[in-house]
């Protein structure tokens, strides 16, 4: 019974590890393509971003 539980836990952890690894790869690809580019950060206005537009 405990062996089966441990195998299930191992399987789940392997699946989670694979998902995390895919996410890391996707985030790195997005970074390389510039998808996370934020003009407000470049201009040094990221903290003022909310106040830069009209209501």
Secondary structure per residue as TSV (DSSP state, phi and psi in degrees):
chain	resnum	aa	ss	phi	psi
A	1	X	-	360.0	-47.9
A	2	X	H	-66.4	-36.8
A	3	X	H	-61.8	-41.8
A	4	X	H	-64.1	-42.7
A	5	X	H	-62.0	-44.5
A	6	X	H	-64.0	-39.1
A	7	X	H	-64.9	-39.5
A	8	X	H	-65.2	-42.5
A	9	X	H	-63.5	-43.7
A	10	X	H	-60.2	-43.2
A	11	X	H	-62.0	-44.9
A	12	X	H	-63.0	-43.8
A	13	X	H	-64.4	-36.8
A	14	X	H	-65.3	-40.8
A	15	X	H	-64.5	-43.5
A	16	X	H	-63.3	-42.0
A	17	X	H	-60.4	-42.4
A	18	X	H	-64.2	-41.4
A	19	X	H	-64.0	-44.5
A	20	X	H	-62.5	-42.2
A	21	X	H	-63.9	-43.3
A	22	X	H	-61.7	-40.5
A	23	X	H	-63.7	-42.1
A	24	X	H	-60.2	-43.6
A	25	X	H	-63.6	-44.4
A	26	X	H	-63.1	-41.9
A	27	X	H	-64.4	-39.7
A	28	X	H	-65.9	-39.6
A	29	X	H	-64.4	-41.6
A	30	X	H	-62.8	-41.0
A	31	X	H	-62.9	-42.4
A	32	X	H	-65.6	-34.0
A	33	X	H	-81.9	-8.8
A	34	X	T	81.6	20.2
A	35	X	T	-71.0	-17.7
A	36	X	T	-97.2	13.6
A	37	X	-	-64.6	133.4
A	38	X	-	-131.4	110.9
A	39	X	H	-60.2	-32.2
A	40	X	H	-67.1	-35.5
A	41	X	H	-67.1	-41.4
A	42	X	H	-62.8	-39.6
A	43	X	T	-82.4	-3.7
A	44	X	T	75.5	24.6
A	45	X	-	-114.4	17.4
A	46	X	G	-62.0	-30.2
A	47	X	G	-78.3	-20.7
A	48	X	G	-98.8	4.8
A	49	X	G	-52.1	-40.3
A	50	X	G	-68.1	-33.2
A	51	X	G	-90.2	2.5
A	52	X	G	-84.7	-9.7
A	53	X	S	-121.9	165.2
A	54	X	-	-77.4	162.6
A	55	X	-	-70.1	360.0
